[in-house]
Amino acid sequence: MLSLTLSGNCSLLPRPNNRRCALFFARTKRTTLVTSALTRETVAISQDAMADSRNLSFPILVNGVTGKMGKAVAEAAVSAGLQLVPVSFSSLDKPVRTLEISNIEISVHGPSEREEILSSVTEKYPDVVLVDYTVPNAVNANAELYCKFGVPFVMGTTGGDRPLLYKTVQDSNVYSVISPQMGKQVVAFLAAMEIMAEQFPGAFSGYKLEVMESHQATKLDTSGTAKAVIACFQKLGAIFDMNEIEMIRDPEEQINMVGVPEEYLSGHAYHVYNLTSPDETVSFEFQHNVGGRSIYAEGSIDAAIFLHKKVQSKAEKKIYDMIDVLREGNMR
């Protein structure tokens, strides 16, 4: 489920002295400009779009199927009619050797086998596209591996040394989609923020920014989406230091203060950005909440399909992001 809310308050009344989290996530009356709810059950995918994705069927390897996000992407790939390569990798020396996903038995290999296995995969599936959902400290090593074998890839994992990641891909001339956010609707929101920052620099000059982001306890790094949105607010003149991001990873706080449904504790992304004028008479709040992983899994599959088309057409540009995927259109 994804919900996106934007609200503004220009009241001259003093603000209540509540805890920041209670202030951000309180169920108060607000002027809602944009609200969208997406669930797997309510998203309608046309038969024509499904047929098109099957016509574009190609082999896809998901690295990280032992994790919940990787598993969700693998399931989405099969649902979209793509050919799931029955291979994945693990950072563990002695990983679980096999895993069944959508009735397909996946063979999981440790670090010492990666090069040999990937080499055999590229020989058997020369047009394979790889999707990475591993861990932040594996981003750069994995990208080097993919580039070494010339495998086009979608990097869904956040973190790592991003400048080095881009340099590795540029030097190898390998096709890739690199984005800190794979949810198409959230990416559209980010694009709108970037346009606003570019066209109206300083619009929030002097405003104080407060940011909270809540994710499942297993997410180790700060949200890349939050950082991207903050960068836009900074261009708009808001005062904020990235070290001030309040990360909430405690399940009890997520339920009681943030309002995350218990069913989404293991996979969610709730973000709130609150702007307050210097005299505290004006405030704006931007909020987007995602429950579950389907929005990222579906976006990742769209990115893989997009990348496959670019490889097949021998496109001149090699490095893309989700904005490019959105602009291309024709998504499922």
KOLTIKOL-488903 format. One line per field, with one value per residue: chain; residue number from 1; x, y negated, z of N, C-alpha, C in turn. Coordinates in steps of 0.05 Angstrom, whole numbers, plus 5000, padded with zeros to 4 digits. Layout:
BEGIN
c: c(A ...) .
k: c(NUM ...) .
n.X: c(X ...) .
n.Y: c(Y ...) .
n.Z: c(Z ...) .
ca.X: c(X ...) .
ca.Y: c(Y ...) .
ca.Z: c(Z ...) .
c.X: c(X ...) .
c.Y: c(Y ...) .
c.Z: c(Z ...) .
***
This chain:
BEGIN
c: c(A A A A A A A A A A A A A A A A A A A A A A A A A A A A A A A A A A A A A A A A A A A A A A A A A A A A A A A A A A A A A A A A A A A A A A A A A A A A A A A A A A A A A A A A A A A A A A A A A A A A A A A A A A A A A A A A A A A A A A A A A A A A A A A A A A A A A A A A A A A A A A A A A A A A A A A A A A A A A A A A A A A A A A A A A A A A A A A A A A A A A A A A A A A A A A A A A A A A A A A A A A A A A A A A A A A A A A A A A A A A A A A A A A A A A A A A A A A A A A A A A A A A A A A A A A A A A A A A A A A A A A A A A A A A A A A A A A A A A A A A A A A A A A A A A A A A A A A A A A A A A A A A A A A A A A A A A A A A A A A A A A A A A A A A A A A A) .
k: c(1 2 3 4 5 6 7 8 9 10 11 12 13 14 15 16 17 18 19 20 21 22 23 24 25 26 27 28 29 30 31 32 33 34 35 36 37 38 39 40 41 42 43 44 45 46 47 48 49 50 51 52 53 54 55 56 57 58 59 60 61 62 63 64 65 66 67 68 69 70 71 72 73 74 75 76 77 78 79 80 81 82 83 84 85 86 87 88 89 90 91 92 93 94 95 96 97 98 99 100 101 102 103 104 105 106 107 108 109 110 111 112 113 114 115 116 117 118 119 120 121 122 123 124 125 126 127 128 129 130 131 132 133 134 135 136 137 138 139 140 141 142 143 144 145 146 147 148 149 150 151 152 153 154 155 156 157 158 159 160 161 162 163 164 165 166 167 168 169 170 171 172 173 174 175 176 177 178 179 180 181 182 183 184 185 186 187 188 189 190 191 192 193 194 195 196 197 198 199 200 201 202 203 204 205 206 207 208 209 210 211 212 213 214 215 216 217 218 219 220 221 222 223 224 225 226 227 228 229 230 231 232 233 234 235 236 237 238 239 240 241 242 243 244 245 246 247 248 249 250 251 252 253 254 255 256 257 258 259 260 261 262 263 264 265 266 267 268 269 270 271 272 273 274 275 276 277 278 279 280 281 282 283 284 285 286 287 288 289 290 291 292 293 294 295 296 297 298 299 300 301 302 303 304 305 306 307 308 309 310 311 312 313 314 315 316 317 318 319 320 321 322 323 324 325 326 327 328 329 330 331 332) .
n.X: c(5017 5010 5011 5003 5011 5001 5004 4986 4995 4974 4962 4956 4956 4990 5035 5023 5058 5079 5109 5157 5149 5096 5071 5082 5057 5005 4935 4905 4859 4868 4887 4883 4919 4938 4924 4937 4923 4951 4946 4964 4920 4885 4907 4898 4917 4922 4900 4925 4973 4997 5003 5039 5084 5096 5109 5156 5189 5247 5309 5319 5358 5357 5392 5399 5355 5347 5332 5276 5260 5287 5263 5210 5216 5233 5186 5151 5175 5166 5110 5103 5115 5168 5231 5256 5320 5348 5385 5423 5459 5497 5523 5543 5589 5573 5518 5445 5430 5390 5328 5259 5219 5160 5148 5196 5260 5313 5382 5430 5490 5554 5605 5655 5642 5620 5641 5651 5600 5569 5594 5580 5526 5520 5538 5498 5452 5454 5428 5413 5386 5403 5380 5393 5385 5412 5456 5478 5536 5554 5545 5584 5623 5592 5573 5622 5631 5588 5598 5647 5634 5601 5546 5482 5449 5401 5405 5379 5391 5406 5455 5526 5586 5568 5588 5633 5607 5580 5624 5649 5611 5610 5663 5663 5625 5575 5505 5457 5409 5404 5381 5359 5308 5255 5201 5150 5111 5129 5177 5158 5138 5187 5210 5176 5189 5242 5236 5208 5248 5286 5260 5241 5281 5301 5250 5233 5265 5301 5266 5254 5271 5246 5255 5230 5238 5213 5228 5230 5260 5305 5329 5388 5413 5406 5348 5351 5315 5294 5340 5345 5298 5307 5352 5328 5295 5335 5357 5314 5320 5312 5333 5376 5411 5439 5451 5412 5368 5315 5315 5272 5268 5250 5202 5159 5155 5143 5091 5061 5073 5085 5046 5045 5016 5012 5019 5054 5102 5148 5161 5162 5156 5154 5150 5161 5162 5172 5162 5177 5163 5208 5184 5149 5095 5076 5069 5088 5073 5098 5083 5094 5073 5089 5066 5087 5120 5109 5104 5157 5178 5148 5162 5216 5216 5193 5236 5275 5253 5252 5308 5325 5303 5333 5384 5376 5364 5411 5422 5451 5460 5480 5475 5421 5364 5306 5274 5282 5259 5205 5195 5197 5150 5096 5092 5074) .
n.Y: c(5024 4956 4890 4821 4758 4688 4631 4566 4514 4453 4428 4379 4393 4418 4473 4540 4568 4621 4687 4697 4739 4753 4706 4706 4753 4753 4763 4717 4665 4645 4608 4643 4653 4690 4757 4824 4893 4955 5023 5091 5120 5082 5058 5053 5090 5089 5138 5133 5107 5147 5187 5162 5158 5212 5223 5197 5229 5249 5274 5266 5252 5253 5225 5238 5267 5292 5255 5214 5173 5186 5236 5219 5191 5232 5264 5227 5223 5274 5273 5233 5259 5266 5300 5332 5339 5396 5384 5353 5309 5307 5272 5303 5353 5406 5414 5423 5475 5485 5455 5447 5412 5389 5441 5452 5477 5448 5442 5426 5391 5383 5331 5350 5378 5344 5318 5361 5384 5340 5332 5379 5371 5327 5349 5387 5357 5308 5258 5242 5203 5172 5164 5130 5139 5136 5124 5061 5059 5092 5071 5044 5084 5123 5095 5088 5141 5153 5118 5136 5182 5161 5157 5130 5091 5078 5037 5043 5041 4999 4951 4962 4941 4891 4854 4883 4928 4908 4893 4943 4968 4932 4936 4988 4990 5014 5030 5002 4992 4948 4932 4901 4910 4950 4951 4932 4891 4862 4845 4810 4770 4753 4732 4689 4658 4646 4615 4571 4552 4536 4497 4461 4439 4426 4417 4435 4409 4402 4433 4483 4551 4614 4683 4749 4818 4882 4949 5021 5060 5087 5056 5026 4978 4906 4879 4874 4847 4809 4777 4757 4726 4689 4663 4634 4599 4570 4543 4510 4476 4491 4504 4553 4611 4671 4707 4701 4730 4768 4833 4887 4949 4984 5031 5025 4970 4957 4977 4952 4896 4880 4904 4949 5005 5069 5112 5094 5085 5113 5096 5035 4964 4906 4838 4771 4702 4641 4573 4510 4442 4385 4353 4387 4388 4410 4472 4531 4597 4656 4721 4790 4855 4923 4989 5054 5091 5094 5049 5034 5081 5088 5041 5051 5093 5067 5033 5070 5091 5045 5036 5081 5071 5027 5049 5085 5051 5026 4976 4911 4884 4908 4911 4907 4881 4886 4845 4841 4889 4878 4836 4862 4889 4935 4973 5029) .
n.Z: c(5000 4983 5005 4995 5021 5024 5062 5086 5135 5156 5203 5255 5306 5365 5360 5383 5438 5429 5426 5374 5339 5350 5334 5279 5260 5279 5276 5250 5226 5160 5102 5047 4990 4955 4952 4950 4943 4938 4927 4920 4907 4887 4843 4776 4722 4654 4605 4557 4570 4602 4563 4530 4563 4566 4514 4512 4540 4575 4601 4671 4726 4795 4845 4912 4931 4978 5014 5035 4999 4952 4942 4933 4885 4851 4850 4827 4777 4754 4754 4716 4670 4657 4647 4699 4721 4750 4793 4845 4890 4951 5009 5047 5066 5070 5047 5048 5006 4967 4945 4940 4895 4871 4851 4827 4832 4863 4859 4907 4914 4945 4960 4939 4894 4858 4810 4775 4770 4750 4702 4674 4672 4638 4591 4581 4582 4545 4539 4589 4644 4704 4771 4829 4897 4950 5002 5032 5039 5000 4951 4917 4906 4881 4836 4809 4796 4761 4720 4703 4676 4638 4646 4642 4691 4744 4797 4855 4908 4962 4988 4998 4962 4924 4884 4867 4848 4803 4772 4764 4730 4687 4668 4650 4612 4614 4610 4654 4707 4757 4819 4879 4893 4875 4871 4829 4834 4878 4858 4818 4851 4873 4827 4817 4862 4849 4804 4826 4861 4824 4794 4831 4868 4935 4954 5003 5038 5097 5126 5175 5174 5190 5194 5191 5184 5177 5176 5164 5215 5197 5158 5146 5131 5123 5093 5023 4992 5027 5033 4981 4976 5017 4997 4956 4985 5011 4968 4959 5000 5052 5120 5141 5164 5142 5182 5218 5208 5232 5246 5251 5277 5314 5328 5366 5373 5321 5315 5356 5355 5302 5273 5241 5210 5240 5206 5168 5191 5179 5130 5105 5090 5116 5111 5134 5123 5152 5148 5177 5185 5198 5239 5260 5244 5199 5169 5132 5111 5084 5066 5055 5052 5051 5050 5054 4999 4946 4911 4901 4880 4832 4806 4799 4762 4718 4709 4694 4647 4616 4613 4586 4535 4520 4516 4475 4433 4427 4451 4457 4505 4569 4626 4669 4706 4750 4735 4680 4665 4678 4643 4594 4591 4576 4617 4658) .
ca.X: c(5000 5024 4994 5019 4995 5014 4986 4998 4981 4982 4948 4971 4956 5015 5036 5024 5085 5079 5134 5159 5136 5067 5063 5083 5040 4978 4912 4891 4846 4887 4879 4897 4920 4943 4923 4935 4926 4956 4951 4966 4893 4869 4920 4888 4937 4906 4909 4944 4999 5008 5011 5063 5107 5103 5123 5183 5201 5276 5319 5325 5371 5354 5413 5388 5329 5344 5320 5247 5257 5295 5242 5187 5223 5233 5158 5140 5186 5151 5083 5104 5121 5197 5244 5272 5343 5348 5411 5426 5484 5496 5548 5551 5607 5558 5490 5425 5437 5367 5305 5238 5203 5140 5152 5222 5281 5336 5408 5443 5519 5570 5625 5677 5631 5605 5651 5647 5571 5560 5605 5564 5499 5522 5540 5473 5432 5469 5412 5403 5386 5405 5369 5407 5374 5429 5461 5494 5565 5560 5538 5607 5636 5573 5574 5647 5627 5569 5612 5669 5622 5585 5518 5466 5437 5385 5415 5358 5403 5416 5480 5551 5599 5553 5605 5649 5588 5576 5650 5653 5594 5619 5688 5659 5606 5553 5479 5447 5390 5413 5362 5354 5279 5244 5172 5145 5096 5147 5196 5144 5138 5214 5214 5162 5205 5266 5227 5202 5273 5300 5246 5235 5302 5298 5222 5230 5289 5299 5248 5267 5261 5248 5250 5229 5233 5209 5231 5233 5284 5328 5341 5411 5422 5386 5333 5361 5293 5294 5363 5340 5278 5320 5369 5310 5287 5358 5358 5292 5327 5307 5356 5376 5435 5431 5454 5389 5346 5307 5309 5256 5271 5239 5174 5139 5152 5130 5063 5048 5077 5084 5020 5049 5001 5030 5025 5075 5127 5171 5167 5147 5172 5137 5167 5147 5180 5157 5175 5165 5174 5225 5168 5132 5067 5069 5082 5080 5081 5098 5084 5088 5074 5087 5064 5093 5143 5100 5109 5185 5182 5136 5179 5242 5210 5191 5263 5289 5242 5263 5337 5327 5297 5356 5406 5369 5364 5438 5420 5477 5463 5484 5467 5394 5351 5277 5261 5284 5239 5179 5192 5194 5122 5090 5096 5052) .
ca.Y: c(5000 4931 4866 4797 4736 4662 4613 4541 4501 4425 4417 4361 4404 4431 4502 4555 4577 4650 4700 4693 4761 4751 4683 4714 4775 4751 4764 4691 4656 4631 4604 4664 4646 4714 4782 4847 4918 4976 5049 5111 5129 5061 5049 5067 5092 5097 5162 5125 5102 5173 5200 5148 5166 5239 5222 5187 5248 5252 5285 5247 5263 5236 5230 5231 5279 5301 5233 5210 5156 5202 5256 5205 5185 5257 5271 5208 5230 5297 5263 5217 5276 5267 5326 5330 5356 5410 5380 5329 5309 5299 5263 5323 5374 5431 5405 5443 5483 5482 5440 5449 5388 5393 5468 5454 5483 5430 5451 5403 5396 5365 5313 5364 5389 5323 5313 5385 5387 5319 5338 5400 5360 5310 5367 5401 5336 5284 5234 5240 5178 5179 5145 5133 5131 5149 5107 5038 5063 5110 5057 5039 5109 5135 5079 5095 5168 5152 5103 5153 5201 5147 5163 5106 5096 5059 5036 5034 5038 4972 4950 4966 4916 4886 4843 4906 4945 4896 4895 4971 4973 4916 4947 5014 4986 5034 5018 5005 4974 4944 4913 4906 4914 4964 4947 4913 4867 4846 4832 4788 4749 4742 4716 4664 4643 4636 4593 4549 4541 4523 4473 4441 4440 4406 4412 4441 4398 4397 4452 4505 4576 4637 4707 4775 4840 4907 4973 5046 5061 5099 5037 5017 4951 4884 4880 4858 4830 4786 4760 4743 4706 4668 4647 4615 4579 4553 4524 4492 4458 4501 4509 4581 4627 4699 4722 4695 4748 4786 4860 4903 4977 5000 5039 5014 4941 4955 4982 4933 4868 4875 4914 4970 5029 5091 5130 5082 5080 5127 5084 5010 4940 4883 4814 4745 4678 4619 4547 4490 4415 4375 4343 4410 4383 4425 4499 4549 4625 4675 4748 4812 4880 4948 5013 5077 5089 5098 5026 5035 5105 5082 5021 5064 5108 5047 5024 5091 5092 5021 5040 5102 5058 5009 5066 5096 5029 5015 4948 4898 4879 4933 4910 4896 4882 4891 4822 4849 4910 4865 4820 4880 4897 4963 4990 5048) .
ca.Z: c(5000 4982 5008 4993 5031 5027 5076 5095 5157 5158 5226 5273 5333 5372 5355 5408 5446 5430 5416 5345 5325 5354 5318 5251 5252 5291 5257 5252 5201 5144 5074 5031 4962 4940 4967 4932 4957 4919 4938 4898 4899 4874 4819 4752 4700 4631 4592 4536 4582 4609 4539 4520 4579 4559 4488 4517 4559 4573 4627 4692 4750 4819 4866 4938 4935 5006 5028 5028 4976 4929 4937 4921 4857 4836 4846 4807 4751 4744 4749 4692 4648 4650 4652 4723 4721 4776 4806 4860 4905 4979 5020 5066 5055 5068 5046 5042 4979 4948 4954 4920 4891 4850 4840 4814 4852 4859 4871 4919 4915 4962 4947 4925 4869 4843 4783 4759 4764 4733 4675 4662 4667 4614 4568 4576 4579 4537 4541 4617 4658 4732 4790 4854 4923 4970 5025 5024 5037 4977 4926 4899 4897 4863 4811 4795 4785 4738 4699 4693 4657 4619 4651 4648 4717 4758 4824 4874 4934 4969 5003 4984 4952 4900 4863 4857 4833 4776 4758 4755 4708 4665 4657 4637 4589 4617 4614 4682 4719 4785 4832 4907 4897 4853 4870 4808 4843 4895 4839 4806 4872 4874 4803 4822 4881 4835 4787 4843 4870 4802 4784 4852 4888 4956 4961 5031 5051 5126 5139 5190 5164 5208 5178 5204 5166 5191 5159 5179 5232 5183 5140 5161 5124 5121 5068 5000 4983 5045 5027 4956 4981 5033 4979 4942 5004 5015 4945 4963 5021 5079 5136 5150 5162 5138 5207 5235 5201 5254 5237 5270 5271 5336 5321 5385 5366 5295 5318 5375 5349 5274 5262 5221 5216 5249 5184 5151 5206 5167 5104 5102 5088 5124 5112 5139 5121 5163 5145 5194 5179 5220 5261 5268 5238 5175 5167 5111 5116 5062 5077 5037 5067 5035 5066 5037 4980 4918 4895 4893 4863 4806 4793 4791 4738 4697 4703 4680 4620 4603 4608 4565 4510 4514 4507 4448 4413 4427 4458 4462 4534 4583 4654 4671 4732 4748 4720 4652 4662 4678 4618 4572 4590 4569 4640 4662) .
c.X: c(5017 5004 5012 5002 5012 4995 5001 4981 4991 4969 4967 4971 4982 5013 5037 5052 5085 5106 5133 5145 5106 5056 5061 5061 5012 4957 4895 4878 4867 4876 4896 4895 4923 4941 4919 4939 4929 4960 4952 4939 4878 4882 4910 4908 4922 4918 4929 4972 5013 5018 5037 5087 5116 5118 5151 5199 5231 5285 5326 5336 5368 5375 5402 5361 5326 5333 5292 5243 5265 5274 5218 5192 5222 5204 5145 5150 5171 5122 5081 5110 5150 5208 5263 5295 5346 5374 5410 5452 5479 5523 5559 5569 5592 5528 5471 5428 5415 5344 5284 5221 5185 5144 5178 5244 5306 5360 5423 5472 5533 5590 5646 5668 5620 5615 5646 5618 5561 5570 5588 5536 5500 5525 5513 5451 5446 5455 5400 5405 5386 5393 5381 5391 5389 5432 5480 5524 5573 5556 5562 5620 5617 5573 5599 5644 5610 5583 5634 5658 5603 5555 5502 5451 5420 5395 5393 5367 5413 5442 5504 5564 5587 5571 5623 5632 5585 5601 5655 5636 5602 5644 5683 5640 5583 5527 5470 5425 5397 5394 5359 5325 5267 5213 5164 5131 5113 5168 5184 5143 5166 5219 5200 5177 5230 5259 5221 5228 5288 5287 5241 5256 5298 5270 5217 5254 5284 5281 5264 5254 5266 5240 5250 5224 5233 5210 5233 5260 5309 5341 5364 5418 5399 5373 5345 5340 5292 5317 5358 5319 5290 5337 5352 5302 5310 5361 5336 5297 5323 5333 5355 5403 5427 5434 5430 5365 5340 5299 5294 5257 5259 5209 5153 5134 5137 5100 5049 5051 5075 5057 5023 5033 5020 5037 5047 5100 5152 5178 5150 5167 5153 5155 5150 5169 5164 5173 5161 5179 5190 5208 5148 5102 5058 5084 5071 5089 5077 5101 5078 5093 5071 5086 5069 5115 5134 5106 5138 5191 5172 5153 5206 5239 5207 5218 5279 5279 5252 5292 5341 5323 5320 5379 5400 5370 5392 5438 5447 5481 5464 5473 5440 5386 5321 5262 5261 5262 5211 5174 5187 5164 5119 5096 5071 5032) .
c.Y: c(4975 4909 4842 4773 4711 4644 4588 4528 4473 4412 4400 4372 4418 4461 4517 4565 4607 4661 4699 4715 4760 4728 4692 4733 4774 4751 4739 4685 4640 4627 4624 4657 4671 4738 4805 4872 4940 5002 5069 5120 5108 5050 5065 5066 5103 5122 5156 5120 5128 5188 5188 5156 5195 5240 5212 5205 5251 5263 5263 5261 5244 5244 5220 5244 5290 5279 5229 5194 5172 5223 5243 5199 5210 5266 5253 5214 5254 5289 5247 5233 5277 5294 5323 5350 5369 5408 5354 5331 5300 5290 5283 5344 5400 5424 5429 5450 5480 5468 5441 5423 5392 5420 5471 5457 5466 5441 5426 5409 5374 5349 5328 5375 5368 5321 5337 5388 5365 5322 5358 5389 5343 5326 5379 5381 5310 5258 5230 5211 5185 5157 5151 5121 5146 5132 5084 5043 5082 5096 5055 5064 5123 5121 5086 5122 5167 5139 5120 5172 5188 5152 5137 5111 5072 5059 5024 5031 5010 4974 4956 4940 4910 4873 4865 4924 4935 4898 4923 4977 4957 4927 4973 5013 5006 5019 5022 4985 4972 4924 4921 4913 4927 4962 4925 4888 4850 4831 4808 4764 4736 4724 4689 4646 4631 4612 4568 4536 4526 4497 4452 4442 4418 4402 4417 4430 4392 4416 4474 4531 4598 4662 4732 4796 4866 4930 4997 5046 5071 5080 5023 4988 4931 4885 4862 4839 4805 4767 4744 4721 4683 4650 4626 4592 4560 4533 4503 4472 4467 4508 4537 4594 4656 4715 4719 4713 4767 4813 4876 4932 4995 5006 5027 4985 4939 4959 4959 4904 4862 4883 4935 4995 5053 5109 5120 5076 5091 5115 5059 4987 4916 4859 4789 4723 4654 4593 4526 4463 4405 4364 4363 4405 4398 4452 4515 4577 4642 4703 4768 4838 4904 4972 5037 5071 5090 5074 5025 5059 5099 5061 5032 5080 5090 5037 5044 5094 5068 5025 5060 5089 5040 5026 5076 5075 5016 4985 4936 4893 4906 4933 4894 4896 4886 4868 4829 4870 4898 4850 4838 4888 4927 4982 5007 5036) .
c.Z: c(5000 4987 5008 5001 5033 5041 5084 5117 5160 5182 5242 5301 5340 5368 5381 5413 5450 5422 5386 5330 5327 5336 5288 5243 5264 5270 5259 5225 5186 5116 5057 5002 4945 4958 4948 4947 4936 4934 4915 4889 4883 4849 4795 4730 4676 4618 4570 4547 4591 4585 4528 4536 4573 4532 4491 4536 4554 4600 4646 4717 4773 4840 4893 4943 4963 5024 5019 5003 4950 4921 4924 4892 4840 4830 4826 4779 4738 4737 4723 4667 4640 4658 4676 4722 4749 4791 4821 4876 4934 4989 5040 5053 5051 5069 5044 5012 4959 4961 4932 4919 4867 4835 4824 4835 4845 4873 4881 4923 4932 4947 4930 4898 4849 4814 4765 4751 4745 4704 4660 4655 4642 4589 4560 4570 4570 4539 4569 4627 4688 4749 4817 4878 4944 4995 5017 5021 5015 4950 4907 4888 4877 4836 4795 4782 4760 4714 4686 4672 4637 4622 4657 4674 4727 4787 4842 4902 4939 4984 4985 4976 4925 4878 4850 4840 4805 4760 4747 4730 4683 4652 4642 4613 4590 4621 4643 4688 4748 4798 4861 4913 4872 4851 4851 4817 4862 4879 4826 4826 4874 4850 4806 4841 4867 4817 4803 4853 4849 4794 4806 4875 4909 4965 4990 5047 5080 5140 5153 5180 5185 5191 5195 5182 5182 5170 5176 5193 5218 5163 5155 5155 5125 5094 5046 4990 5001 5039 5001 4960 4997 5015 4963 4960 5010 4992 4946 4986 5049 5094 5147 5146 5161 5164 5225 5228 5224 5242 5258 5261 5292 5330 5340 5379 5340 5297 5334 5367 5319 5262 5241 5228 5222 5225 5166 5166 5193 5139 5100 5099 5092 5127 5117 5138 5131 5161 5162 5188 5203 5244 5271 5263 5214 5175 5144 5118 5091 5073 5055 5052 5048 5054 5047 5017 4951 4900 4885 4874 4834 4791 4784 4765 4714 4689 4687 4651 4603 4595 4586 4537 4501 4504 4479 4426 4410 4432 4465 4491 4548 4612 4656 4701 4728 4735 4690 4647 4661 4652 4594 4568 4584 4592 4644 4683) .
***
